[in-house]
């Protein structure tokens, strides 16, 4: 499961891991940082303000190495910083992330 550090999905992943303990199913949480892809450049160029995301090959190698090492929570690059900051200053982090969300115009019902 891919999710943002400190997000409700993270709690879901932890709960799912607890429920599936002993079943042979391993639940791994992967919280990727911004990864340099066409989606990042196309959809989030304004939010990135010229910053580069993590190289996709580097991201893949780090994720696979962590899975092979048996890590259950994987946060490469800036994802780990976000996790720490969400614990230290949760309201500040929420406010910062909320600024990056683009408001979509409401669609008219056909």
Secondary structure, DSSP 8 states (H G I E B T S, - for coil): -B--TTSHHHHHHHHHHHHTTTTT----EE----B-SHHHHHHSHHHHTT---B-HHHHHHHHHHHHHTT-SEE--THHHHHHHHHHH-HHHHHHHHHHH----------
